[in-house]
């Protein structure tokens, strides 16, 4: 009997592969970029190009705050301490994201959505750069 294989987006997974190796292989930036097709590119581009999303992504100070918040596991106390930022300033910036997008980054599910938005934005930039 042959081994069972799973094929996803031109990646082949053996049934004996560890879950860790499958996750690393499947969600590596290189694989995500390779699986990025014109079909989903257009859909993602419409969302990424929204003026409110662009306002956030182009605000370097706000993005630094968001990255720090993510690095500190969505903990406002630790983030404000490590960034030497007053807690109210941090909350103000996170509220700005909520006001512009409806995403409350203090909620894990919303933070994941926003993190994916950042990744997709980077993928679009890479995709557009490779076509030039």
BELWO-V658217 format. One record per residue. N is the residue number from 1. PSI is psi in degrees with one decimal (* if undefined). OMEGA is omega in radians with two decimals (NA if undefined). D_FIRST is the distance of its C-alpha to the first C-alpha in Angstrom with 1 decimal. Layout:
N	PSI	OMEGA	D_FIRST
N	PSI	OMEGA	D_FIRST
//
This chain:
1	138.4	3.13	0.0
2	159.2	3.10	3.8
3	146.4	3.08	6.6
4	136.5	3.11	9.1
5	146.6	3.04	12.2
6	129.4	3.12	15.7
7	121.4	3.13	18.2
8	121.8	3.08	21.8
9	52.1	3.11	24.8
10	13.0	3.05	23.1
11	137.0	3.13	21.6
12	127.7	3.13	17.9
13	128.8	3.06	16.8
14	146.8	-3.12	13.8
15	-20.3	-3.14	13.1
16	-5.9	3.09	14.4
17	144.1	3.10	17.6
18	155.7	3.11	20.7
19	-36.3	3.13	22.6
20	-46.3	-3.12	25.5
21	-35.1	3.10	23.8
22	-45.6	-3.13	22.5
23	-46.9	-3.12	26.1
24	-43.8	-3.12	27.8
25	-45.7	-3.04	25.7
26	-38.8	-3.05	26.1
27	17.5	3.06	29.7
28	147.1	3.14	31.0
29	-37.9	-3.12	34.2
30	-43.1	-3.14	32.7
31	-42.4	3.13	29.8
32	-41.0	3.11	32.1
33	-41.4	3.12	34.5
34	-31.5	-3.13	31.8
35	-5.6	-3.10	30.8
36	109.9	-3.07	34.4
37	167.5	3.11	35.2
38	-33.3	-3.12	38.5
39	-54.1	-3.12	37.8
40	-20.1	3.08	37.7
41	-49.0	-3.11	40.1
42	-41.7	3.13	42.9
43	-46.6	3.14	42.4
44	-39.9	-3.09	42.3
45	-38.9	3.12	45.2
46	-41.0	-3.14	47.4
47	-48.1	-3.10	46.9
48	-34.1	-3.10	47.3
49	-4.7	3.12	50.5
50	137.9	-3.04	52.2
51	-36.8	3.14	55.5
52	-38.8	3.10	55.0
53	-45.4	3.14	51.6
54	-36.1	3.12	53.1
55	-41.1	3.14	56.1
56	-50.1	-3.07	53.9
57	-27.1	-3.13	51.6
58	-2.1	3.11	54.7
59	97.1	-3.03	56.6
60	-38.5	3.13	55.8
61	-44.0	3.13	57.6
62	-41.5	3.13	55.7
63	-37.8	3.07	52.3
64	-40.5	3.11	53.1
65	-44.2	-3.13	53.9
66	-46.2	3.11	50.6
67	-43.0	3.13	48.6
68	-41.4	3.12	50.5
69	-43.1	3.10	50.0
70	-42.6	-3.13	46.2
71	-25.7	-3.13	46.3
72	29.7	3.02	48.2
73	40.4	3.08	45.7
74	27.7	-3.13	48.0
75	112.1	-3.08	50.7
76	-37.2	-3.13	54.2
77	-48.3	-3.12	56.1
78	-42.6	-3.13	54.0
79	-47.5	-3.12	53.9
80	-36.0	3.12	57.6
81	-48.8	-3.09	58.3
82	-26.9	-3.14	56.1
83	0.4	-3.10	57.4
84	38.9	-3.12	61.0
85	137.1	3.08	61.1
86	141.7	-3.10	63.0
87	-37.4	3.13	60.8
88	-35.3	3.10	62.7
89	-44.6	3.11	62.0
90	-47.5	3.13	58.3
91	-37.9	3.10	58.4
92	-44.7	-3.13	60.5
93	-40.6	3.10	58.0
94	-35.9	3.08	55.1
95	-31.9	3.09	57.2
96	-42.1	3.09	57.8
97	-43.4	-3.14	54.0
98	-42.9	-3.13	54.0
99	-40.5	-3.08	57.0
100	-28.6	-3.04	55.7
101	-19.4	-3.02	52.1
102	-0.5	-3.13	52.1
103	123.1	3.08	49.5
104	101.1	-3.04	50.6
105	-8.2	3.06	48.9
106	-15.3	3.09	49.7
107	128.5	-3.06	47.0
108	-47.9	-3.10	43.5
109	-40.0	3.12	42.0
110	-37.6	3.11	44.8
111	-39.8	3.11	44.4
112	-43.9	3.13	40.7
113	-45.0	-3.13	41.7
114	-38.6	3.09	44.4
115	-42.4	3.09	42.2
116	-35.7	3.09	39.8
117	-41.5	3.10	42.9
118	-45.2	3.14	43.9
119	-45.1	-3.14	40.4
120	-38.2	3.07	40.4
121	-43.4	3.10	44.0
122	-38.4	3.12	43.0
123	-40.1	3.11	40.1
124	-42.9	3.11	42.6
125	-42.8	3.12	45.0
126	-44.9	-3.14	42.2
127	-45.0	-3.13	41.2
128	-34.6	3.10	44.9
129	-32.2	-3.12	45.5
130	-18.8	3.13	42.8
131	-19.5	-3.07	44.3
132	*	NA	47.8
//
